Amino acid sequence: MDLGIKGRTAIINGASAGMGKQAALALAQAGVDICISARGEARLMAAAEEIARLTGVCVTPVVADHSTDQGRAAILAACPKPDILVGTCSPPPMTPDYRSISMEQWHSALDISLLSPVQFIHAVVDGMCTRGFGRIVNIATVAAKYPLELRVLSGATRAALINYTGAVALRVVQHNVTLNNILPGMFHTAFVEDQLTARARDNGTSYAEEVSRFVDTWNIAAKRFGDPAEVGAMVAMLCSQFAGYIVGQSIVMDGGATRSTF
Ligand SMILES: NC(=O)c1ccc[n+]([C@@H]2O[C@H](COP(=O)([O-])OP(=O)(O)OC[C@H]3O[C@@H](n4cnc5c(N)ncnc54)[C@H](OP(=O)(O)O)[C@@H]3O)[C@@H](O)[C@H]2O)c1
């Protein structure tokens, strides 16, 4: 399906791995020229080369930490007028006991998961309004909607982000600029594979057995973890020309682990 965004430009922050990389690939497959960022150079360059080879679009990699002023400036210098902004980062650390979260961890989580996307949105949204087209998608977490002690740093910061994006979305949609969020549950990314591989080592099991246990414990109706490409496709759909009437939504993608009709 032609998403109607061929030739547009996008910034995808956190795009060398996992869902960010799949979002970058899906947008590139739709004909969007992309600027992708991450901190680690080798993995970013490999992702850029792979996406350019597979799709033929223009791919600009920027090695930068998007939670810093300097990093954000470098990314915006490489792509000052994006039509599309997609933001993500690595999952913040697990927090088995909310009382042991340090102030340093709070500040770091706020910088990367809340203040970085807020500042990026602020930097690009006026230009999108002037040009009459803009799509902004944050890849956040289902823990923003369904609180869990283990995911306090991830959930609380993203709950603030989706509240913020909902408010800004109402102001800018009249200019054909939309802001929406994706709230993923469990996906087969490097972070999850590391966590469950370590658990398998401790328990004398395999990664597949740990996934299966997790699926049972958390009652995931789909009976599997998600594929990051499924998030990539949803990002591309929300960035399409046809998604101009989807405003400030937060779409849960968790295989049915959480349940609510609205
Ligand atoms: N995986 C899951 O099952 C799961 C579940 C619920 C929610 N989520 C959420 O989904 C999002 C994506 O997770 P993921 O598993 O796809 O992550 P991932 O595989 O770890 O990929 C994260 C990407 O972001 C980059 N990144 C991290 N911090 C950055 C920074 N400060 N500046 C620039 N780039 C940065 C990483 O590269 P560098 O490290 O090289 O910078 C990498 O490219 C996260 O927000 C996570 O909380 C994931």
Ligand as a Chemical Component Dictionary entry (heavy atoms), coordinates in Angstrom:
data_LIG
# 
_chem_comp.id                   LIG 
_chem_comp.type                 NON-POLYMER 
_chem_comp.pdbx_formal_charge   0 
_chem_comp.three_letter_code    LIG 
# 
loop_
_chem_comp_atom.comp_id 
_chem_comp_atom.atom_id 
_chem_comp_atom.alt_atom_id 
_chem_comp_atom.type_symbol 
_chem_comp_atom.charge 
_chem_comp_atom.model_Cartn_x 
_chem_comp_atom.model_Cartn_y 
_chem_comp_atom.model_Cartn_z 
_chem_comp_atom.pdbx_ordinal 
LIG N1  N1  N 0  11.629 -4.554 24.178 1  
LIG C1  C1  C 0  10.474 -4.641 24.811 2  
LIG O1  O1  O 0  9.885  -5.730 24.948 3  
LIG C2  C2  C 0  9.833  -3.402 25.359 4  
LIG C3  C3  C 0  8.731  -3.551 26.191 5  
LIG C4  C4  C 0  8.071  -2.404 26.623 6  
LIG C5  C5  C 0  8.513  -1.161 26.239 7  
LIG N2  N2  N 1  9.606  -1.057 25.460 8  
LIG C6  C6  C 0  10.021 0.291  25.081 9  
LIG O2  O2  O 0  10.216 0.355  23.683 10 
LIG C7  C7  C 0  11.283 1.237  23.396 11 
LIG C8  C8  C 0  12.272 0.575  22.462 12 
LIG O3  O3  O 0  12.803 -0.551 23.108 13 
LIG P1  P1  P 0  13.752 -1.567 22.330 14 
LIG O4  O4  O 0  13.692 -2.847 23.089 15 
LIG O5  O5  O -1 13.442 -1.529 20.883 16 
LIG O6  O6  O 0  15.182 -0.895 22.593 17 
LIG P2  P2  P 0  16.633 -1.331 22.055 18 
LIG O7  O7  O 0  16.568 -2.576 21.224 19 
LIG O8  O8  O 0  17.538 -1.306 23.237 20 
LIG O9  O9  O 0  17.009 -0.141 21.076 21 
LIG C9  C9  C 0  17.114 1.148  21.584 22 
LIG C10 C10 C 0  17.726 2.062  20.560 23 
LIG O10 O10 O 0  17.825 3.367  21.102 24 
LIG C11 C11 C 0  19.194 3.803  21.054 25 
LIG N3  N3  N 0  19.377 4.701  22.179 26 
LIG C12 C12 C 0  19.210 4.411  23.489 27 
LIG N4  N4  N 0  19.460 5.491  24.231 28 
LIG C13 C13 C 0  19.785 6.499  23.373 29 
LIG C14 C14 C 0  20.155 7.856  23.519 30 
LIG N5  N5  N 0  20.256 8.420  24.726 31 
LIG N6  N6  N 0  20.420 8.578  22.423 32 
LIG C15 C15 C 0  20.344 8.019  21.184 33 
LIG N7  N7  N 0  19.982 6.745  20.979 34 
LIG C16 C16 C 0  19.727 5.996  22.069 35 
LIG C17 C17 C 0  19.987 2.501  21.089 36 
LIG O11 O11 O 0  21.291 2.635  20.556 37 
LIG P3  P3  P 0  22.542 3.074  21.492 38 
LIG O12 O12 O 0  22.440 2.241  22.738 39 
LIG O13 O13 O 0  23.727 2.791  20.667 40 
LIG O14 O14 O 0  22.366 4.524  21.770 41 
LIG C18 C18 C 0  19.140 1.647  20.161 42 
LIG O15 O15 O 0  19.331 2.025  18.831 43 
LIG C19 C19 C 0  11.894 1.661  24.720 44 
LIG O16 O16 O 0  11.441 2.930  25.003 45 
LIG C20 C20 C 0  11.363 0.663  25.709 46 
LIG O17 O17 O 0  11.196 1.228  26.987 47 
LIG C21 C21 C 0  10.281 -2.139 25.023 48 
# 
loop_
_chem_comp_bond.comp_id 
_chem_comp_bond.atom_id_1 
_chem_comp_bond.atom_id_2 
_chem_comp_bond.value_order 
_chem_comp_bond.pdbx_ordinal 
LIG N1  C1  SING 1  
LIG C1  O1  DOUB 2  
LIG C1  C2  SING 3  
LIG C2  C3  SING 4  
LIG C2  C21 DOUB 5  
LIG C3  C4  DOUB 6  
LIG C4  C5  SING 7  
LIG C5  N2  DOUB 8  
LIG N2  C6  SING 9  
LIG N2  C21 SING 10 
LIG C6  O2  SING 11 
LIG C6  C20 SING 12 
LIG O2  C7  SING 13 
LIG C7  C8  SING 14 
LIG C7  C19 SING 15 
LIG C8  O3  SING 16 
LIG O3  P1  SING 17 
LIG P1  O4  DOUB 18 
LIG P1  O5  SING 19 
LIG P1  O6  SING 20 
LIG O6  P2  SING 21 
LIG P2  O7  DOUB 22 
LIG P2  O8  SING 23 
LIG P2  O9  SING 24 
LIG O9  C9  SING 25 
LIG C9  C10 SING 26 
LIG C10 O10 SING 27 
LIG C10 C18 SING 28 
LIG O10 C11 SING 29 
LIG C11 N3  SING 30 
LIG C11 C17 SING 31 
LIG N3  C12 SING 32 
LIG N3  C16 SING 33 
LIG C12 N4  DOUB 34 
LIG N4  C13 SING 35 
LIG C13 C14 SING 36 
LIG C13 C16 DOUB 37 
LIG C14 N5  SING 38 
LIG C14 N6  DOUB 39 
LIG N6  C15 SING 40 
LIG C15 N7  DOUB 41 
LIG N7  C16 SING 42 
LIG C17 O11 SING 43 
LIG C17 C18 SING 44 
LIG O11 P3  SING 45 
LIG P3  O12 DOUB 46 
LIG P3  O13 SING 47 
LIG P3  O14 SING 48 
LIG C18 O15 SING 49 
LIG C19 O16 SING 50 
LIG C19 C20 SING 51 
LIG C20 O17 SING 52 
# 
